[in-house]
């Protein structure tokens, strides 16, 4: 089963827009109510060891069960009887906020996320239609339950054989959008290793450096509009809350942030296609970019979007283009000579790799990309028994480098395939 998402712009009428905004607020109320119910139950079962709560807490009976997902779903019917305005929302749409609360608690327990927070006015920005029997798109319009037909901009057609499974309606500062989840009952095999390979090292001095010597400068999408955002946010501070002028200014600031994100995503997709034009195998480091984003260079790390490129954009483009994509162990890639495999320790301030053993001199990031490439090829050979073709390296030197890396104290390289 293969699924993918397509996003389109829609233009609802005034009445439809008012109704969708009211749906968002009612879904926000259900979300906050479900979260409050769980939070009160949890607080009634625990207490700080050194102090009492400064606020009043509900006393819930000891035999009361935990308000889990199914309990809250069943209680939603009784709530709709006491609050008739909730019946205006489509039945499956009003259930989705409870599913969001359950997902947030699961992420908190299993993935270490923080405790879920309440949604303020305007922070609940999407609702989901989880089921469609037939395609809701007819011509240049999409028909949604209880909302009606909405004009849609089909800038790309839906591929043949795909069925629309879910539709998510999203409200952004620039307008309304829908995200179609398309599904087809086929099994697509993984891309097998073949052809020429390159290794990619990412950073902030250069956005990326390849094992072939190409270095791409880091674009500064946020820095170009940072001054404009700073002035607008100063003006926002002086606006009266809940005023029309403040709402218009918030919308203007939001559009600038959308412009920054769209420019970054467009540039990254073009770069990914450029890399796929050069090779049939791409290897990158298996890094956790969340750690980089917490340092003093966090703003520049988030502006570059390294995690978005490495973990989302590049794997998707490689999948579409039939390019093999793999991740390797990142430990010591910048401290290893790509020609002889000797450990050459360097600080971050040293940007040129100089090996005292073989005399190799080249940019540090390019040398790291060559080590990543050698590790990736060695991992592929170890995992699948695949042999290097004549276009993969420089003969005996490439084999020697691979042997040195495998024998070094870095350990056996690990390959993660997307």
For each residue, the residues with C-beta under 8 A, 3 or more apart:
1: 183 184 185 186 187
2: 183 184 186 187 188
3: 165 181 182 183 184
4: 181 182
5: 179 180 181 182
6: 156 158 179 180 182
7: 177 178 179 180
8: 152 153 154 155 177 178 180
9: 152 153 155 175 176 177
10: 142 150 151 152 153 169 175 176 177 178
11: 150 151 152 153 175 176
12: 16 17 20 147 150 176
13: 16 17 150
14: 17 18
15: 18 19
16: 12 13 19 20 147 148 150
17: 12 13 14 20 21 176
18: 14 15 21 22
19: 15 16 22 23 88 146 147
20: 12 16 17 23 24 127 147 169 171 176
21: 17 18 24 25 171
22: 18 19 25 26 88
23: 19 20 26 27 88 89 93 127
24: 20 21 27 28 124 125 126 127 171
25: 21 22 28 29 121 124
26: 22 23 29 30 85 86 88 89 94
27: 23 24 30 31 89 93 94 96 97 124 127
28: 24 25 31 32 97 119 121 123 124
29: 25 26 32 33
30: 26 27 33 34 76 86 94 97 98
31: 27 28 34 35 97 98 100 101 119 124
32: 28 29 35 36 118 119
33: 29 30 36 37 79
34: 30 31 37 38 67 72 97 98 101
35: 31 32 38 39 101 104 116 118
36: 32 33 39 40 118
37: 33 34 40 41 67 72
38: 34 35 41 42 66 67 101 105
39: 35 36 42 43
40: 36 37 43 44 57 58 60
41: 37 38 44 45 60 64 66 67
42: 38 39 45 46
43: 39 40 46 53 57 58
44: 40 41 57 58 59 60
45: 41 42
46: 42 43
47: 52 53
48: 51 52 53
49:
50:
51: 48
52: 47 48
53: 43 47 48 56 57
54:
55:
56: 53
57: 40 43 44 53
58: 40 43 44
59: 44
60: 40 41 44 64
61: 64
62:
63:
64: 41 60 61
65: 68 71
66: 38 41 71
67: 34 37 38 41 71 72 75
68: 65 71 72 102
69: 72 73 98 99 101 102
70: 73 74
71: 65 66 67 68 74 75
72: 34 37 67 68 69 75 76 98 101
73: 69 70 76 95 98
74: 70 71 77
75: 67 71 72 78 79
76: 30 72 73 79 80 94 95 98
77: 74 80 81
78: 75 81 82
79: 33 75 76 82 83 86
80: 76 77 83 84 86 87 94
81: 77 78 84
82: 78 79
83: 79 80 86
84: 80 81 87
85: 26 88
86: 26 30 79 80 83 89 94
87: 80 84
88: 19 22 23 26 85 146
89: 23 26 27 86 93 94 146
90: 93 94 129 145 146
91: 94 95
92: 95 96 129 130 131
93: 23 27 89 90 96 127 128 129
94: 26 27 30 76 80 86 89 90 91 97
95: 73 76 91 92 98 99
96: 27 92 93 99 100 127 128 130
97: 27 28 30 31 34 94 100 101 124
98: 30 31 34 69 72 73 76 95 101 102
99: 69 95 96 102 103
100: 31 96 97 103 104
101: 31 34 35 38 69 72 97 98 104 105 116
102: 68 69 98 99 105 106
103: 99 100 106 107
104: 35 100 101 107 108 113 116
105: 38 101 102 108 109 116
106: 102 103 109 110
107: 103 104 110 111 113
108: 104 105 111 112 113 114 115 116
109: 105 106
110: 106 107
111: 107 108
112: 108
113: 104 107 108
114: 108 117
115: 108
116: 35 101 104 105 108
117: 114
118: 32 35 36
119: 28 31 32 123 124
120: 123
121: 25 28
122: 125
123: 28 119 120
124: 24 25 27 28 31 97 119
125: 24 122 170 171 172
126: 24 168 169 170 171
127: 20 23 24 27 93 96 168 169
128: 93 96 166 167 168 169
129: 90 92 93 132 144 145 166 167 168 169
130: 92 96 166
131: 92 165 166
132: 129 135 136 164 165 166 167
133:
134:
135: 132 138 158 163 164
136: 132 142 143 144 164 167
137: 141 142 143 152 154 158 164
138: 135 141 142 143 149
139:
140: 151 152 153 154
141: 137 138 149 150 151 152
142: 10 136 137 138 149 150 152 167 178
143: 136 137 138 148 149 150
144: 129 136 147 148 150 167 169
145: 90 129
146: 19 88 89 90
147: 12 16 19 20 144 150
148: 16 143 144
149: 138 141 142 143
150: 10 11 12 13 16 141 142 143 144 147
151: 10 11 140 141
152: 8 9 10 11 137 140 141 142 178
153: 8 9 10 11 140
154: 8 137 140 157 158
155: 8 9
156: 6
157: 154
158: 6 135 137 154 162 164 180 182
159: 162 182 184
160:
161: 184 186
162: 158 159 182 183 184
163: 135 182 183 184
164: 132 135 136 137 158 167 180 181 182
165: 3 131 132 181 182 183
166: 128 129 130 131 132 180 181
167: 128 129 132 136 142 144 164 178 179 180 181
168: 126 127 128 129 178 179 181
169: 10 20 126 127 128 129 144 176 177 178
170: 125 126 176 177 178 179
171: 20 21 24 125 126 176
172: 125 175 176 177 254 258
173: 250 251 253 254 255 257 258
174: 254 255 258
175: 9 10 11 172
176: 9 10 11 12 17 20 169 170 171 172
177: 7 8 9 10 169 170 172
178: 7 8 10 142 152 167 168 169 170
179: 5 6 7 167 168 170
180: 5 6 7 8 158 164 166 167
181: 3 4 5 164 165 166 167 168
182: 3 4 5 6 158 159 162 163 164 165
183: 1 2 3 162 163 165
184: 1 2 3 159 161 162 163
185: 1
186: 1 2 161
187: 1 2
188: 2
189: 192
190: 417
191: 318 319 322 323 324 325
192: 189 324 386
193: 197 281 324 380 384 386
194: 280 281 324 389
195: 279 280 281 389 391
196: 278 279 280 281 391 392
197: 193 279 280 281 282 283 324 373 376 377 392
198: 210 211 212 275 278 279 281 282 283 369 373
199: 210 211 283 284 368 369 370 371 372 373 374 375 376
200: 208 209 210 211 275 282 283 284 369 372
201: 208 209 210 285 333 334 365 366 368 369 372
202: 207 208 284 285 287 306 309 310
203: 206 207 208 209 365
204: 218 297 300 301 304
205: 218 351 365
206: 203 209 215 216 217 218 365
207: 202 203 216 217 218 219 271 304 306
208: 200 201 202 203 215 216 271
209: 200 201 203 206 214 215 216 363 365 366 368 369
210: 198 199 200 201 213 214 215 275 278 366 369
211: 198 199 200 338 366 369 370 372 373
212: 198 278
213: 210 362 366
214: 209 210
215: 206 208 209 210 363 365 366
216: 206 207 208 209 271
217: 206 207
218: 204 205 206 207 300 304
219: 207 264 267 304
220: 223 224 303
221: 224 225 260 263 264 267 303
222: 225 226 260 299 302 303
223: 220 226 303
224: 220 221
225: 221 222 228 229 256 259 260
226: 222 223 229 230
227: 230 231
228: 225 231 232 256
229: 225 226 232 233 253 256 257
230: 226 227 233 234
231: 227 228 234 235
232: 228 229 235 236 249 252 253 256
233: 229 230 236 237 253
234: 230 231 237 238
235: 231 232 238 239 249
236: 232 233 239 246 249 250 253
237: 233 234
238: 234 235
239: 235 236 243 245 246 249
240: 243 245 246
241: 246
242: 246
243: 239 240 246 247
244: 247 248
245: 239 240 248 249
246: 236 239 240 241 242 243 249 250
247: 243 244 250 251
248: 244 245 251 252
249: 232 235 236 239 245 246 252 253
250: 173 236 246 247 253 254
251: 173 247 248 254 255
252: 232 248 249 255 256
253: 173 229 232 233 236 249 250 256 257
254: 172 173 174 250 251 257 258
255: 173 174 251 252 258 259
256: 225 228 229 232 252 253 259 260
257: 173 229 253 254 260 261
258: 172 173 174 254 255 261 262
259: 225 255 256 262 263
260: 221 222 225 256 257 263 264
261: 257 258 264 265
262: 258 259 265 266
263: 221 259 260 266 267
264: 219 221 260 261 267 268 303 305 308
265: 261 262 268 269 305 308 313
266: 262 263 269 270
267: 219 221 263 264 270 271
268: 264 265 271 272 305 308 309 313 314
269: 265 266 272 273 313 317
270: 266 267 273 274
271: 207 208 216 267 268 274 275 309
272: 268 269 275 276 309 313 314 316 317 318
273: 269 270 276 277 317 321
274: 270 271 277 278
275: 198 200 210 271 272 278 279 282 314
276: 272 273 279 282 317 318 321 323
277: 273 274
278: 196 198 210 212 274 275
279: 195 196 197 198 275 276 282 323
280: 194 195 196 197 322 323 324
281: 193 194 195 196 197 198 323 324 325 326 376 377 380
282: 197 198 200 275 276 279 314 318 323 324 325 326
283: 197 198 199 200 326 327 328 372 373 375 376 377
284: 199 200 202 310 314 325 326 327 328 372
285: 201 202 327 328 329 330 333 372
286: 327 328 329 330 414 416
287: 202 292 306 310 330
288: 291
289: 292 293 301 306 307 310 311
290: 293 294 307
291: 288 294 295
292: 287 289 295 297 298 301 306
293: 289 290 298 301 302 307
294: 290 291 298
295: 291 292 298 301
296:
297: 204 292 300 301
298: 292 293 294 295 301 302
299: 222 302 303
300: 204 218 297 303 304
301: 204 289 292 293 295 297 298 304 306
302: 222 293 298 299 305
303: 220 221 222 223 264 299 300
304: 204 207 218 219 300 301
305: 264 265 268 302 308 309
306: 202 207 287 289 292 301 309 310
307: 289 290 293 310 311 312
308: 264 265 268 305 311 312 313
309: 202 268 271 272 305 306 312 313 314
310: 202 284 287 289 306 307 314
311: 289 307 308 314 315
312: 307 308 309 315 316
313: 265 268 269 272 308 309 316 317
314: 268 272 275 282 284 309 310 311 317 318 325
315: 311 312 318 319 325 418
316: 272 312 313 319 320
317: 269 272 273 276 313 314 320 321 323
318: 191 272 276 282 314 315 321 323 324 325 418
319: 191 315 316 322 323 325 418
320: 316 317
321: 273 276 317 318
322: 191 280 319
323: 191 276 279 280 281 282 317 318 319
324: 191 192 193 194 197 280 281 282 318 380
325: 191 281 282 284 314 315 318 319 417 418
326: 281 282 283 284 376 379 380 415 416 417 418
327: 283 284 285 286 415 416 417 418
328: 283 284 285 286 333 372 375 376 379 413 414 415 416
329: 285 286 375 410 411 413 414
330: 285 286 287 333
331: 410 411
332: 335 336 343 408 410
333: 201 285 328 330 336 368 371 372 375
334: 201 346 364 365 367 368 371
335: 332 343 344 345 346
336: 332 333 341 342 343 344 371 405 408 410
337: 340 341 342 343 344 353 355 357 358 360 367
338: 211 360 362 367 370 371 374 401
339: 355 358 360 397 401
340: 337 355 357 358 360 400 401 404
341: 336 337 400 401 403 404 405 407 408
342: 336 337 355 356 357 358 404
343: 332 335 336 337 408 409
344: 335 336 337 353 354 355 356
345: 335
346: 334 335 350 353 364
347: 350
348:
349:
350: 346 347 364
351: 205 363 364 365
352: 361 362 363 364
353: 337 344 346 360 361 362 363 364 366 367
354: 344 360 361
355: 337 339 340 342 344 358 359 360 361
356: 342 344 359
357: 337 340 342
358: 337 339 340 342 355
359: 355 356
360: 337 338 339 340 353 354 355 367
361: 352 353 354 355
362: 213 338 352 353 366 367
363: 209 215 351 352 353 366 367
364: 334 346 350 351 352 353 367 368
365: 201 203 205 206 209 215 334 351 368 369
366: 201 209 210 211 213 215 353 362 363 369 370
367: 334 337 338 353 360 362 363 364 370 371
368: 199 201 209 333 334 364 365 371 372
369: 198 199 200 201 209 210 211 365 366 372 373
370: 199 211 338 366 367 373 374 401
371: 199 333 334 336 338 367 368 374 375 405
372: 199 200 201 211 283 284 285 328 333 368 369 375 376
373: 197 198 199 211 283 369 370 376 377
374: 199 338 370 371 377 378 393 398 401 402 405
375: 199 283 328 329 333 371 372 378 379 405 413
376: 197 199 281 283 326 328 372 373 379 380 413 415
377: 197 281 283 373 374 380 381 388 392 393 402
378: 374 375 381 382 402 405 406 413
379: 326 328 375 376 382 383 413 414 415
380: 193 281 324 326 376 377 383 384 386 415
381: 377 378 384 385 386 387 388
382: 378 379 412 413 415
383: 379 380 415
384: 193 380 381
385: 381
386: 192 193 380 381
387: 381
388: 377 381 392 393 398
389: 194 195 392
390:
391: 195 196
392: 196 197 377 388 389 398
393: 374 377 388 397 398 399
394: 397 398
395: 398 399
396: 399 400
397: 339 393 394 400 401
398: 374 388 392 393 394 395 401 402
399: 393 395 396 402 403
400: 340 341 396 397 403 404
401: 338 339 340 341 370 374 397 398 404 405
402: 374 377 378 398 399 405 406
403: 341 399 400 406 407
404: 340 341 342 400 401 407 408
405: 336 341 371 374 375 378 401 402 408 410 413
406: 378 402 403 412 413
407: 341 403 404
408: 332 336 341 343 404 405
409: 343
410: 329 331 332 336 405 413
411: 329 331
412: 382 406
413: 328 329 375 376 378 379 382 405 406 410
414: 286 328 329 379
415: 326 327 328 376 379 380 382 383
416: 286 326 327 328
417: 190 325 326 327
418: 315 318 319 325 326 327
